[in-house]
């Protein structure tokens, strides 16, 4: 198994089982930016103290407390040349959440939810995560929960964007 595969497996396992262990994978000088995890409400985490509560829900194991059980399945990962001669890793994953009371504040009605996303890690010289950027595809989940989010099919021949404008 490659070094980046080892990193991905350690991160995914710790993320969904042990908040203290996953936080330990991050450098003391960190930047954590989760695009869709209340990025319009919370500032980017730059300390482990700020990071821990953002990651803690993913390690929840109590299906009755409303936080939900979270699973991440890795589709693929890539090692990249990072900054300062240190590697970077890109991880494409699928998230499944069950027993969540809400998703982004929207009641789930007991539905098991699934979406995909991508995470980029810039590692430091010690192999710790110095920078993380994560993008979630919230649209299909929010649509499944009944929010009226339109996803235009711009690629379909003859699509007319003006049909989206209200009267």
Secondary structure, DSSP 8 states (H G I E B T S, - for coil): --HHHHHHHHHHHHHHH-HHHHHHTEEEEEEEEEETSSTTTS--B-SHHHHHHHHHGGG---TTSSEEEEEEEEEEEEEEE-GGG-EEEEEEEEEEEEEESEETTEE-TT--EEEEEEEEEEE-TTS-EEEEEEEE--HHHHHHTT-------TTSTT--GGGGS--
